Amino acid sequence: HHTSGVGSLASFHPQQFQYTRENNVLSLEQRKFYEENGFLVIKNLVSDADIQRFRNEFERICRKEVKPLGLSVMRDVTITKSEYVPSEKVVSKVQDFQEDEELFRYCTLPEILKYVECFTGPNIMAMHTMLINKPPDSGNGKKTSRHPLHQDLHYFPFRPSNSIVCAWTAMEHIDRNNGCLVVLPGTHKGPLQPHDYPQWEGGVNIMFHGIQDYDKNNARVHLVMEKGDTVFFHPLLIHGSGRNKSQGFRKAISCHFADANCHYIDVEGTSQENIEKEVVDIVRKKYGFKDVTLKDVWTFRGRVVKGERINL
């Protein structure tokens, strides 16, 4: 048999894959790409009809027609109470929509889970959900719509990191003009960096922690995406998003999935301690719980979407 033509791929043994699992969904090229870069874009994965449903439900939440349990509604720091009229114009993000049947459908879409399983295996937990409505940068030039470079693992007290993946779906055309995702390819191979609020003039949104020092020479890739395109990325991949220079709101829906076999870790004494304090304080204030821990918060958020619930 002539093997000369396939040398490069044939020499890449499945044993060398650390970040993807053996199944017949991803091609060898796709697995290699994710191994090397820490992200993978699948074009046209979610239908227009589904995206329209998510859009409609988001608008109902903004108008306060539905109030799902546990849902957090975030407003951009530049939106003052005075301009506040319930509409999508004041909401920059909703998160923890696990109790909203319509939005949570996203986390159960077979086309999404088919790919998620390549990273988590067959027992899949949906751990963190978000619909991001990135506002136009409010003519004041404050640039608050940008999100500092960060690693999502900073927010998660569970491991191993290679069994966690984010699915992030564009709900419309997204490019540099309206604040697309920016990724630093290959950074998923590095450690979790210390994060804190960036030193930005003009204000930073709550929980928008960023990495203080990263290699400024690291090549950045701007992910231009069409409606329905979905990027799957590793929780250590350094990423962020630029400001929205357009007139409209830029929407995306996402979920972090984890293998149900992942385990919780104690973040005390680590660089994640600061986020634990912040999250736990918010939950105590919002629900009046006295002795809540970070683990409790995540146990409450997590939902099994395929297979069985094991550790998380």
N, C-alpha and C positions, 0 to 999 in steps of 0.2 A: 504493500500500500504506500502511496505517496503521501507523506505527512508534511512536506516542506511548507505548504501553504498555510497550515494552521499553527505553526510553531509558537507564536506569541500567546495565543489563547490556550493551547494545549499544555503549555508549561505552567499555567496558572491553576494549580490544583485546588479542588474544593476545600481541602484542609486549610488553605491559606485564607479562606474567607472568615473574617472575624465579625463582620457587621451585618451579614445577610445569612438567611437560612436556606437550606436545600429544599426547593419545591419547584414546580414547573412554571411559575408565573413570570419571574424575571429572566431575561436572556442573560447569557454569560457577560455580554458587553455591559448590560445594565448593572449587574452585580459588581463588576470591576469598577464601573464608574462610581457607584456608591461607596465601595471600599476606599477608593482613592480620594473622593471629594466630600463625602458625608451628606450628599443630597441627591435627589433624583426627581426630575419633573416628568409627570405623565400627562400628556396632552389630552384635553377634551374628555376628562374622566367623569365629571358630574354633569348631568343633563341640565339644559336651560329650564325645564319644567321644575326640577327640584330647587334650583337656585331661586326661581321666582317664589316658590313656597317659603324658602328661608327669608327672603326679602320681605314678604308680606307679614310673616310672623314677627320679624324684627320691628316692623313699623307698628304692629299692634302693641308690642312691649313698650316702645317709645311713647305711644299715646296712652299708656297705662291701662289698656283694655284687658291685658292679662298680666298677672304678677306671680310667676312661677316661684315656688319655694326655693330658697337658697341662691337665687339669681342676684348677681351684682351688676348694677348699672353704673358705668363710669362716665363722668363728664370731663371734657378737656379743661385744663387749669385756666384757660383764658376765658371760659364761659362763666360769666358771673350770674348770680342768682337773679339779677334784674332782668336779664334777657330770657329768663327761663319760661318757656311755654312747652308743654309736653309735645315734642316732635323729634324726628330723627336728627334735627339740626343741633340738638344739645347733647346727644349721646355719642361718645367716641368709641365705646366698647361695651358689650355685655359679656359677662363670663359666668361660668358654672351654670350652664343651661340644662344640666342633666335631668331636671324635673319638667322641662318644657318639651312635651311630646313631639311637637312639630320640628323644633330646631334639633333635638336630639336624634331625629331620624338620620341626620348627617353621619353620626357616629356608628350607625348600623347599616349604612348603604353597602350592599354586597360588593360593589365595585371598589369601594374604599378598603373594606376589610380584606379583600383578596390580596391587595398589596401590603397592607399592614402586617398580615401574617408572615410575610417574607422577612420581617424584622423582629417580630415578637414570638412567633410560633402560634399554635392553635388556641391557646387559652388567653383571651384578650380582654383587658380592662380599658375602658375609656376613663382617663384620670383627670383631664383638665380640658374644658371646652371654652371657646371664645368666638364671638362674632365681632370683628373689628370694623369700625366705621370711621376710618381715618378722616378727620375734618380738614377742610381747606385751611391753610395757614392764614389765620385771621389777619388779613391786611396790615396788622401791626408789626409784621416781620419778626414775631417772637419765636417762630420755628418750633413751637411746642408739639407740632404734629409728628416730628421725627422721633424715632425710637432709638436710644443709644445701642451701640454694639453690645451684645450680651449672649450668654449661653443659657438655654432654658433649664438645664440641669440645676442651675443655681436655686431655682424655686422648688425643686423636687427632693424630698427626703427618702427616696427609694432608689435601689440599685438592683442589678447591674445596669449601667448606662446603655450598654449595647442592646438591651432588650426593651428599650424605650424608643418610640419614634413619633414625630409630629406629622400629621397630615394637614396641609394648609391649602385651601382652595380659593382661587380668585373668583369673585362673584361678578366681575366685569373685566374689561381690558385694563391691565395694570402695567405701567411703565415708569420711567424715571420722573416723568412729569407729575404723576399723582402718587408717588411714594411707594415704589415697588420694594420688595425685599432685596437686601444686599447681603451676600454671603461671602465668607472667606474660606474658599475651598481647602479641604485637608485639615482644617483646624479641629475637627472632631477627634483627631489622633492625639491631641494635646490634653493637658490636665484641665480641671475646672479652675478657672481664675477667680480671684477675689472680685466681687462686684460691689459698687455702691452708687449713690446718686451722682450723676455726672456734674461737672462744674460748668453748667450752662447758664448764661445770663438769659433772663426771659422766662424762667420757670420750667420745672420738669414735672410730669405727671406722677402721681403716687405709684409706687412699685416699679417705676421705670428705672431699675438699677442698671448700671452699665459697667463694662470692664474698664478699669482705670488705665492699664497699660497693655497694649497689644502691639504686634509688629506692624508699624504703619506702612511698611513696604509690602505687606502681604497682599497679593492680588485680590481685588474685589470683583465679584461678579454680580451684576444687576439682573435680577430675574424678571424679564418681560414676559407676562403671562396673559393668555386670553381667558375669557369667561369659561369656567369649568376645568381649566388646567389645575393640576394639583401637584404640589411639591411635597415629597416625603423627606424629612431630614432628621439627623442625629441630634440628641439633646446637648452635645458638646460643641456642635458646629457654631462658630461665632457668626452672628447675623444681626441685622437691625433693619431699619427702613428710613428712607430719606423723607424730607418734608413733602407735603402735598401742595404743589404749586398750582393745581387746577382749581376750578370754581366748585367742583362737586365733591361729594364724600366718596372715599374709596373703600369698598367693602370686600372683606374676605372672611371665610369661616374656617375654623380649625379645631382640631382635637389632638391631644397627646394620648397616645395609647401605650400600654405597657403589658409585658408578659405577666400573667396572673401569678407566676412563680417569683416575681421580684420580691424583695424584702425591704422593710423600712430600716432606716439607719438613724442613729442619734446624731444630730447636727451640732450638739453642744461642743464648743471649743473648735469648731471648723469655720471656714469662711461663710458658711450658710447660716450662721447664728443670727445675723442681723435680720434676715428675711423671716426667720421663725418668729422673732419677737414682733415684727410688724404684722404678720398674718394673724398670729394668736391674739394680739391686741384688738385687731379689727373684729375678729369673730366674737371675742368677749364683749365688746361694746355693742355689736349688732344684735346678738342673741342673748346677752346677759349670762352666758355660761362662765362659771368661775374657773374650773380646773381643766380647761380644754388644752390638749396638746396638739402639736403639728400633725402627729399621726392620726388623731381623732378627725381633724379637718379633712385629711385625705381619704380616710376610711369612709367618711360621709359623702365625699364628692364622687368616689369611684363607682363605676357601674360595669358589670360584666356584659360584654357585647357578643362574645363567642366563647364556646367551651364552658369551663367552670371557674368559679372564683376560688383561688387557692390561698395565697398569702395576703395580697393587698387588700 
